[in-house]
Amino acid sequence: MVRRGRQRKFDNTIVSPCVSLCRFTGDEPICVGCGRLQDEVRDWPIMTAEQKLAVLDLVAQRKKDLPKL
């Protein structure tokens, strides 16, 4: 049986902020490498461009407060 339905379109126009330094710290786990929350890292591939841009804005704010390695 072939399933035909709406195919999900993934947005690849916004580059992930991942720097391959994945370590989560804090009460609300934030990646020390990229500044994203665990849920944001997990959901990045399925986010729309607008959602990704919103996350990048949040990341800029969080990175100011992250400990330096």
N, CA, C and O of each residue as an XYZ file, in Angstrom:
276
protein
N       0.834     -1.178      0.000
C       0.000      0.000      0.000
C       0.887      1.253      0.000
O       1.748      1.407      0.866
N       0.680      2.115     -0.941
C       1.424      3.363     -1.032
C       0.631      4.451     -0.347
O      -0.546      4.662     -0.639
N       1.269      5.117      0.538
C       0.599      6.176      1.289
C       0.834      7.502      0.587
O       1.976      7.916      0.385
N      -0.232      8.150      0.226
C      -0.114      9.445     -0.449
C      -0.799     10.506      0.391
O      -2.005     10.460      0.635
N      -0.025     11.420      0.804
C      -0.549     12.519      1.611
C       0.323     13.726      1.380
O       1.175     13.748      0.492
N       0.097     14.701      2.179
C       0.919     15.907      2.063
C       2.342     15.595      2.487
O       2.576     15.037      3.559
N       3.262     15.950      1.661
C       4.647     15.780      2.033
C       5.100     17.004      2.816
O       4.827     18.144      2.441
N       5.779     16.744      3.878
C       6.276     17.834      4.709
C       7.463     18.477      4.011
O       8.360     17.787      3.528
N       7.461     19.782      3.961
C       8.574     20.511      3.361
C       9.454     21.035      4.481
O       8.992     21.738      5.380
N      10.697     20.689      4.414
C      11.647     21.141      5.416
C      12.375     22.374      4.907
O      12.776     22.442      3.745
N      12.537     23.342      5.792
C      13.238     24.568      5.433
C      14.733     24.383      5.653
O      15.166     24.041      6.754
N      15.512     24.606      4.617
C      16.962     24.504      4.716
C      17.645     25.838      4.435
O      18.848     25.882      4.178
N      16.881     26.922      4.485
C      17.439     28.226      4.159
C      18.192     28.857      5.321
O      19.043     29.719      5.107
N      17.894     28.444      6.540
C      18.542     28.994      7.724
C      19.533     27.948      8.249
O      19.142     26.830      8.582
N      20.790     28.310      8.320
C      21.831     27.389      8.767
C      21.745     27.195     10.278
O      21.531     28.145     11.031
N      21.913     25.959     10.698
C      21.905     25.643     12.121
C      23.079     26.332     12.821
O      24.175     26.413     12.266
N      22.849     26.825     14.037
C      23.929     27.450     14.795
C      24.840     26.429     15.484
O      25.742     26.815     16.227
N      24.618     25.153     15.251
C      25.403     24.098     15.898
C      26.884     24.249     15.573
O      27.263     24.464     14.421
N      27.716     24.133     16.612
C      29.167     24.191     16.437
C      29.816     22.883     16.904
O      31.019     22.832     17.161
N      29.010     21.838     17.007
C      29.465     20.497     17.413
C      30.159     20.497     18.770
O      31.129     19.770     18.984
N      29.661     21.304     19.665
C      30.142     21.351     21.046
C      28.905     21.224     21.930
O      28.520     22.162     22.627
N      28.297     20.053     21.885
C      27.010     19.834     22.542
C      27.199     19.450     24.005
O      27.621     18.339     24.325
N      26.880     20.386     24.876
C      26.889     20.148     26.312
C      25.833     21.057     26.910
O      25.864     22.274     26.724
N      24.909     20.460     27.623
C      23.803     21.224     28.184
C      24.064     21.528     29.651
O      24.537     20.681     30.408
N      23.743     22.760     30.031
C      23.998     23.209     31.387
C      22.845     24.068     31.882
O      22.100     24.637     31.084
N      22.702     24.158     33.184
C      21.696     25.040     33.784
C      20.398     24.347     34.116
O      20.173     23.192     33.753
N      19.538     25.085     34.825
C      18.232     24.552     35.215
C      17.361     24.306     33.997
O      16.653     23.302     33.915
N      17.422     25.234     33.052
C      16.734     25.071     31.775
C      17.852     24.734     30.793
O      18.548     25.630     30.317
N      18.030     23.433     30.484
C      19.219     23.003     29.752
C      19.464     23.767     28.445
O      18.690     23.667     27.493
N      20.557     24.530     28.428
C      20.965     25.308     27.260
C      22.305     24.765     26.783
O      23.218     24.557     27.582
N      22.418     24.539     25.494
C      23.659     24.043     24.918
C      24.739     25.110     25.031
O      24.541     26.255     24.625
N      25.873     24.727     25.582
C      26.982     25.657     25.758
C      27.557     26.058     24.399
O      28.077     27.163     24.243
N      27.464     25.156     23.415
C      28.017     25.437     22.096
C      27.200     26.403     21.272
O      27.736     27.372     20.735
N      25.885     26.148     21.163
C      25.067     26.956     20.249
C      24.054     27.855     20.940
O      23.498     28.751     20.305
N      23.802     27.637     22.228
C      22.878     28.497     22.954
C      21.409     28.141     22.807
O      20.537     28.905     23.222
N      21.132     26.981     22.215
C      19.728     26.574     22.061
C      19.305     25.648     23.192
O      20.121     24.933     23.773
N      18.008     25.677     23.490
C      17.428     24.733     24.437
C      17.375     23.356     23.790
O      17.430     23.243     22.566
N      17.269     22.311     24.602
C      17.201     20.943     24.069
C      16.068     20.792     23.064
O      16.256     20.185     22.009
N      14.903     21.330     23.373
C      13.755     21.223     22.458
C      14.034     21.926     21.131
O      13.616     21.452     20.075
N      14.737     23.046     21.186
C      15.055     23.781     19.962
C      16.049     23.011     19.094
O      15.952     23.029     17.867
N      16.993     22.344     19.727
C      17.941     21.511     18.983
C      17.189     20.365     18.311
O      17.385     20.087     17.128
N      16.337     19.714     19.073
C      15.570     18.576     18.558
C      14.647     18.988     17.421
O      14.545     18.286     16.415
N      13.981     20.117     17.575
C      12.954     20.522     16.603
C      13.501     21.312     15.418
O      12.760     21.575     14.471
N      14.769     21.694     15.443
C      15.336     22.546     14.390
C      15.009     22.048     12.979
O      14.573     22.847     12.151
N      15.201     20.769     12.674
C      14.950     20.318     11.294
C      13.510     20.516     10.813
O      13.271     20.644      9.613
N      12.560     20.541     11.735
C      11.150     20.649     11.318
C      10.577     22.053     11.513
O       9.401     22.286     11.234
N      11.405     22.993     11.992
C      10.938     24.370     12.173
C      10.851     25.089     10.828
O      11.567     24.769      9.879
N       9.963     26.059     10.779
C       9.876     26.929      9.610
C      11.017     27.950      9.681
O      11.667     28.088     10.717
N      11.254     28.653      8.590
C      12.295     29.683      8.576
C      12.007     30.746      9.636
O      12.925     31.218     10.306
N      10.766     31.115      9.787
C      10.391     32.142     10.771
C      10.683     31.663     12.186
O      11.173     32.431     13.014
N      10.385     30.398     12.466
C      10.649     29.854     13.791
C      12.156     29.816     14.061
O      12.603     30.131     15.163
N      12.929     29.429     13.050
C      14.381     29.372     13.217
C      14.963     30.760     13.474
O      15.857     30.915     14.306
N      14.465     31.751     12.773
C      14.948     33.121     12.995
C      14.606     33.596     14.403
O      15.400     34.294     15.034
N      13.439     33.225     14.893
C      13.049     33.585     16.249
C      13.979     32.916     17.264
O      14.376     33.541     18.248
N      14.324     31.659     17.030
C      15.249     30.949     17.915
C      16.622     31.620     17.883
O      17.257     31.780     18.926
N      17.080     32.011     16.702
C      18.376     32.676     16.605
C      18.393     33.987     17.384
O      19.419     34.348     17.962
N      17.281     34.698     17.405
C      17.182     35.920     18.212
C      17.314     35.587     19.696
O      18.005     36.286     20.438
N      16.643     34.510     20.123
C      16.728     34.080     21.521
C      18.149     33.634     21.860
O      18.652     33.917     22.947
N      18.786     32.940     20.931
C      20.154     32.467     21.134
C      21.094     33.648     21.379
O      21.947     33.588     22.265
N      20.944     34.702     20.613
C      21.795     35.887     20.780
C      21.674     36.436     22.200
O      22.666     36.851     22.800
N      20.462     36.435     22.727
C      20.258     36.918     24.092
C      20.873     35.964     25.112
O      21.522     36.396     26.065
N      20.663     34.656     24.903
C      21.165     33.673     25.868
C      22.681     33.625     25.896
O      23.274     33.475     26.965
N      23.313     33.751     24.748
C      24.770     33.620     24.681
C      25.470     34.669     25.542
O      26.595     34.454     25.992
N      24.823     35.780     25.766
C      25.406     36.801     26.634
C      25.563     36.282     28.055
O      26.450     36.718     28.789
N      24.684     35.332     28.446
C      24.678     34.831     29.808
C      25.361     33.476     29.990
O      25.504     33.005     31.118
N      25.787     32.839     28.881
C      26.406     31.532     28.986
C      27.824     31.643     29.530
O      28.533     32.608     29.245
N      28.234     30.644     30.320
C      29.624     30.659     30.805
C      30.581     30.414     29.638
O      30.277     29.644     28.727
N      31.713     31.062     29.673
C      32.745     30.868     28.646
C      33.544     29.625     29.011
O      33.840     29.366     30.177
N      33.883     28.864     27.970
C      34.673     27.651     28.202
C      36.157     27.951     28.240
O      36.966     27.042     28.427
